[in-house]
């Protein structure tokens, strides 16, 4: 397995038109979760990936497992429980850049994941462990599981890529600051957005954020700057990749996960930090042109076309 990740994936019910949710009568069913977005994105680019979690023994749980497995992601470590339901959430979209989500995930099946259920060999056998800040916020046991996975990765020499992916509906700020900084200090690569970086470090400049994270223990930091690309630093190399112009913004949700998938793909292909960041920006720019979390994730050939610079976005998106 090249990449292993873990966390909660839910069923997303998206409205069939852009109006306030109370006026919506029809919904489309999707699968959404930061970790599975990354795993599916990597699988689409030709990498072997695995995801573990806990799902309810219900139709939504079966749907998620079949969907993720159908995209080429290994789900052999996913557990099923009768004790709690699979989480769901609704998306309200008034315009392409005005989105609100409503979660129904409290005491969901994924929040019942146990640290003792971790298969250390599954983590230790991977080249990269992808971790988000969502999982440790789900419950005390999920937090223990997260740190046990990090310990297993350290023990076996598995590279750790950490995306804070802060969900404020799950955290109080004091606890988030402490736990997420602990994880960042253990990571080989930390991928915060600008606001997340400001929260974690108290700095307002990307170079200062990256420097502070590295001084605290992180191997390298990549600060996502939205439409302005990303700043990167590993102590030897630093700079800003400007990203790619997006001619048609359809759905910004999932852009950060697309970036992470592209970035990790670059690492797996042996690229230096600047090239891996550029690949991450390429995937992120493609994802925002398609509605849905995974629907816009590109194949490797599509990414290579964009990186080659010889084609427009409208020719890449299928």
C-alpha positions in Angstrom: 0.0 0.0 0.0 1.5 3.4 -1.0 -0.9 5.5 1.1 -3.1 4.7 4.1 -5.6 7.2 5.6 -8.4 7.0 8.2 -11.4 9.0 9.4 -15.1 9.5 9.0 -16.8 9.5 5.6 -20.5 10.4 5.5 -23.3 10.5 3.0 -23.7 14.0 1.6 -27.2 15.1 0.5 -26.7 18.0 -1.9 -29.7 20.2 -3.1 -30.8 20.1 -6.7 -30.8 23.9 -6.9 -29.1 26.9 -5.4 -31.6 28.2 -2.9 -31.8 28.3 0.9 -32.2 24.7 2.2 -35.7 25.2 3.5 -36.9 25.7 -0.1 -35.2 22.6 -1.5 -37.4 19.5 -2.2 -34.9 17.3 -4.1 -31.4 16.1 -3.1 -28.6 14.2 -4.7 -26.8 11.5 -2.7 -23.0 11.7 -2.6 -20.1 10.3 -0.6 -17.9 12.9 1.2 -15.0 12.7 3.6 -11.7 14.4 3.5 -9.7 11.2 3.9 -11.6 9.2 1.3 -11.4 12.2 -1.1 -7.6 12.0 -0.8 -7.6 8.2 -1.1 -9.9 8.2 -4.2 -7.9 11.1 -5.7 -4.7 9.1 -5.4 -6.3 5.9 -6.7 -7.5 7.8 -9.8 -3.9 8.9 -10.4 -2.7 5.3 -10.3 -1.6 4.9 -6.7 -2.5 2.1 -4.3 -4.4 3.4 -1.3 -6.2 2.1 1.8 -8.8 3.7 4.2 -10.0 2.5 7.5 -13.0 3.7 9.6 -16.1 2.5 11.2 -19.5 2.5 9.5 -23.0 1.8 10.7 -24.6 -1.4 9.8 -27.2 0.5 7.6 -27.9 1.3 4.0 -25.7 4.5 4.1 -22.8 2.5 5.6 -23.0 -0.1 2.9 -23.3 2.5 0.2 -20.1 4.3 1.4 -18.1 1.1 1.6 -19.2 0.0 -1.9 -18.5 3.5 -3.3 -15.0 3.8 -1.9 -14.1 0.3 -2.8 -15.5 0.8 -6.3 -13.0 3.6 -6.8 -10.1 1.3 -6.2 -9.4 2.0 -2.5 -8.8 -0.9 -0.1 -11.4 -1.1 2.6 -10.4 -4.3 4.3 -9.8 -2.6 7.6 -13.2 -0.8 7.7 -15.3 -2.1 10.6 -19.1 -2.2 10.9 -21.2 -1.6 14.0 -24.8 -1.9 15.1 -24.2 0.5 18.0 -24.5 3.8 16.0 -25.6 5.0 12.5 -23.5 6.2 9.7 -23.1 10.0 9.7 -24.9 12.3 7.2 -24.7 15.9 6.3 -26.5 18.4 4.1 -25.0 21.1 1.9 -26.7 24.4 1.3 -25.4 26.3 -1.7 -26.7 29.8 -2.5 -24.0 30.5 -5.1 -20.7 28.9 -6.2 -18.8 30.6 -3.3 -21.6 30.8 -0.7 -21.9 27.3 0.9 -23.0 26.2 4.3 -23.0 22.6 5.7 -25.2 21.0 8.3 -23.8 17.9 10.0 -25.7 15.0 11.6 -22.6 13.2 12.9 -22.8 13.3 16.7 -22.3 9.8 18.2 -22.0 8.4 14.7 -20.4 5.1 14.0 -17.0 6.6 13.1 -16.9 8.3 16.5 -16.8 4.9 18.1 -13.5 3.9 16.5 -11.1 2.5 19.1 -7.4 2.9 19.4 -7.0 -0.9 20.1 -8.6 -1.6 16.7 -5.6 -0.1 14.8 -3.8 -2.6 12.7 -0.2 -1.4 13.1 1.1 -3.5 10.2 -1.4 -1.8 7.9 0.0 1.6 8.8 3.6 0.5 9.0 3.5 -1.1 5.6 2.5 2.1 3.8 4.9 4.6 2.3 2.7 7.5 3.5 0.2 8.0 6.3 -2.3 10.8 5.5 -3.9 12.3 8.7 -6.4 15.1 9.1 -7.4 17.2 12.1 -11.0 16.0 11.8 -10.6 12.5 13.2 -9.1 13.5 16.6 -12.0 15.9 17.1 -14.7 13.2 16.8 -14.2 11.6 20.2 -11.6 10.9 22.9 -11.1 7.4 21.5 -10.6 8.7 18.0 -8.0 11.0 19.4 -6.2 8.1 21.0 -6.5 6.2 17.7 -4.9 9.1 15.8 -1.9 9.3 18.1 -1.5 5.5 18.0 -1.4 5.7 14.2 1.2 8.4 14.3 3.3 6.3 16.7 3.0 3.3 14.4 4.1 5.5 11.4 7.1 6.8 13.3 8.1 3.3 14.4 8.0 1.9 10.9 9.4 4.9 9.0 6.2 5.8 7.3 6.1 9.4 6.1 3.4 11.5 7.8 1.4 14.1 5.8 -0.9 16.2 8.1 -3.7 18.4 6.9 -5.3 20.3 9.8 -8.6 20.5 8.0 -10.1 22.3 11.1 -13.9 21.8 11.6 -14.9 24.4 14.2 -18.2 22.7 14.9 -16.2 19.8 16.4 -13.6 21.7 18.5 -13.2 24.3 21.2 -10.3 26.6 20.3 -8.0 25.8 23.2 -8.3 22.1 22.7 -7.8 22.4 18.9 -4.7 24.5 19.4 -3.1 22.0 21.7 -3.9 18.8 19.8 -3.4 20.0 16.3 0.0 21.5 17.2 1.0 18.2 18.8 0.2 16.4 15.6 1.9 19.0 13.4 5.1 18.6 15.4 5.1 14.8 14.5 4.5 15.3 10.8 6.9 15.2 7.9 4.7 17.6 5.9 2.0 19.9 7.3 -0.5 21.4 4.8 -2.6 24.1 6.5 -4.7 26.8 4.8 -3.7 30.3 5.6 -6.3 30.8 8.3 -5.4 27.5 9.9 -1.7 28.4 9.9 -2.5 31.7 11.6 -4.5 29.9 14.3 -1.8 27.3 14.9 1.2 29.7 15.0 -0.2 33.2 15.7 1.6 34.4 12.7 0.1 36.2 9.7 2.7 35.8 7.1 3.1 32.4 5.2 6.9 32.4 5.6 6.6 33.0 9.4 3.9 30.3 9.7 6.1 27.8 7.9 9.1 28.7 10.0 7.2 28.5 13.3 5.8 25.0 12.3 9.2 23.7 11.4 10.8 25.0 14.6 8.1 23.2 16.5 9.1 19.9 14.9 7.4 19.6 11.4 9.7 18.5 8.6 8.2 20.8 6.0 5.3 23.2 5.7 3.1 24.0 2.8 0.7 26.9 3.3 -2.3 26.8 1.0 -3.1 30.3 -0.3 -6.3 29.7 -2.3 -6.3 31.4 -5.6 -2.8 32.6 -4.9 -1.3 29.1 -4.9 0.8 27.9 -2.0 4.0 28.8 -0.1 6.4 26.0 0.8 9.5 25.5 2.9 11.5 22.6 4.2 14.5 24.4 5.6 16.5 24.0 2.4 14.0 25.1 -0.3 11.3 27.7 0.0 9.2 29.6 -2.4 5.6 30.3 -3.7 3.9 28.4 -6.5 1.3 30.8 -8.0 -1.1 28.0 -8.9 -3.3 27.8 -11.9 -6.0 30.3 -13.0 -9.6 28.9 -12.7 -11.8 30.1 -15.4 -15.0 28.5 -14.0 -15.5 28.1 -10.3 -18.3 25.6 -9.7 -17.7 24.1 -6.2 -14.8 25.0 -3.9 -15.5 22.2 -1.5 -12.8 19.5 -1.8 -10.2 21.7 -3.3 -7.9 21.2 -0.3 -8.3 17.5 -0.5 -7.5 17.6 -4.2 -4.4 19.6 -3.3 -3.3 17.0 -0.8 -3.9 14.1 -3.3 -1.8 15.9 -5.9 0.9 16.8 -3.5 1.2 13.2 -2.1 1.2 11.9 -5.7 4.2 14.1 -6.4 6.0 12.8 -3.3 5.3 9.2 -4.3 6.8 9.9 -7.7 10.0 11.2 -6.1 9.4 14.9 -6.9 11.1 17.6 -5.0 9.0 19.9 -2.8 8.3 22.6 -5.4 7.2 20.1 -8.0 5.0 18.3 -5.6 3.4 21.6 -4.5 2.8 22.5 -8.2 1.1 19.1 -8.8 -1.1 19.8 -5.7 -2.1 23.1 -7.1 -2.9 21.5 -10.5 -5.3 19.0 -9.0 -6.9 21.6 -6.7 -7.6 23.8 -9.7 -9.3 21.0 -11.6 -11.5 19.9 -8.6 -13.1 23.3 -8.2 -14.5 23.2 -11.7 -16.8 20.3 -11.0 -19.6 19.9 -8.5 -19.1 17.3 -5.8 -16.2 16.2 -3.5 -14.8 13.4 -5.7 -16.5 13.9 -9.1 -13.8 16.3 -10.3 -10.8 14.3 -9.1 -8.6 13.9 -12.2 -6.7 11.0 -13.7 -2.9 11.3 -13.9 -3.0 12.1 -17.6 -5.3 15.0 -17.0 -2.9 16.4 -14.4 0.1 16.0 -16.7 -1.7 17.9 -19.5 -2.3 20.9 -17.2 1.3 20.7 -15.9 2.6 20.7 -19.4 0.8 24.1 -19.9 -0.5 23.3 -23.4 -4.2 23.1 -22.7 -7.0 25.1 -21.0 -9.1 24.0 -18.0 -12.1 23.5 -20.1 -10.3 20.9 -22.2 -9.0 19.0 -19.2 -12.3 18.6 -17.3 -14.2 15.7 -18.7 
